Amino acid sequence: MKSIVICPTVLALLGAATCGAVRAQDLPPRKPGLWQIDMAMPAAPGPQQMRMCIDSDTDAEMYKMGMNSARGTCDKPIVKRNGSTVTIDSVCKMGETRMTTHAVTRFTADTAYRTEADTRMEPPMPGRGEMKITQDGKWVGPCPADMTPGDVTMGNGAKMNVKQMLGGKQ
């Protein structure tokens, strides 16, 4: 069974904003090509943006990475899918802090999605007992010639390849 962990870390930047393992069949597939992902957190100085080149293999690798990341830290999430809307409720543990997340993702076919996530932390992490994240992803076209599936360009220009990070081939 394929799964993905979606956390407010690098994984959040790669496509969503909750903490928990989600079965691949619970999420509609994304169209292969170049995706732009904009993430906003009220506590952050401004929105974050990244661009990612994906194909079906890249998404499968991300699902696998997410499943491995969730082991031992997150309870099994409650996932409800109603048409193009996926609601995920999850509980994860980071050190002594219990993070409870409620996220709603609305997909527009295979070319766009919007996630709104609310995470509560008990006890609060330094200076933060609650975190709200909004993430918009949209397909912008085919991957450019200088990007291969798995390539990610962060808003600050930093580049990485998800497949390389996972020990696979680029």
RAJO-V33556 format. One record per residue. PSI is psi in whole degrees, -180 to 180 (none if undefined). Layout:
psi=PSI
psi=PSI
This chain:
psi=130
psi=143
psi=165
psi=141
psi=133
psi=106
psi=159
psi=61
psi=-150
psi=-38
psi=-34
psi=-42
psi=-24
psi=-2
psi=-4
psi=-164
psi=42
psi=170
psi=115
psi=160
psi=131
psi=131
psi=141
psi=-39
psi=-11
psi=-18
psi=133
psi=147
psi=149
psi=146
psi=132
psi=144
psi=-158
psi=126
psi=138
psi=130
psi=121
psi=128
psi=133
psi=135
psi=126
psi=-32
psi=-14
psi=157
psi=-22
psi=175
psi=150
psi=143
psi=146
psi=161
psi=138
psi=134
psi=122
psi=158
psi=179
psi=-34
psi=-39
psi=-45
psi=-41
psi=-41
psi=-39
psi=-40
psi=-45
psi=-44
psi=-43
psi=-42
psi=-45
psi=-37
psi=-31
psi=-22
psi=126
psi=-10
psi=-25
psi=141
psi=165
psi=128
psi=160
psi=116
psi=128
psi=130
psi=127
psi=96
psi=-119
psi=10
psi=130
psi=126
psi=131
psi=127
psi=127
psi=160
psi=125
psi=161
psi=126
psi=101
psi=-126
psi=-2
psi=131
psi=123
psi=121
psi=121
psi=137
psi=120
psi=141
psi=124
psi=128
psi=122
psi=140
psi=98
psi=-138
psi=18
psi=-2
psi=155
psi=158
psi=128
psi=133
psi=120
psi=141
psi=119
psi=131
psi=137
psi=127
psi=122
psi=159
psi=146
psi=163
psi=114
psi=9
psi=117
psi=-11
psi=146
psi=130
psi=134
psi=135
psi=134
psi=130
psi=126
psi=137
psi=143
psi=129
psi=-5
psi=-170
psi=157
psi=139
psi=163
psi=-28
psi=9
psi=141
psi=160
psi=131
psi=-18
psi=136
psi=131
psi=119
psi=165
psi=-28
psi=5
psi=-11
psi=141
psi=147
psi=168
psi=121
psi=-40
psi=-39
psi=-41
psi=-31
psi=2
psi=9
psi=-176
psi=150
psi=none
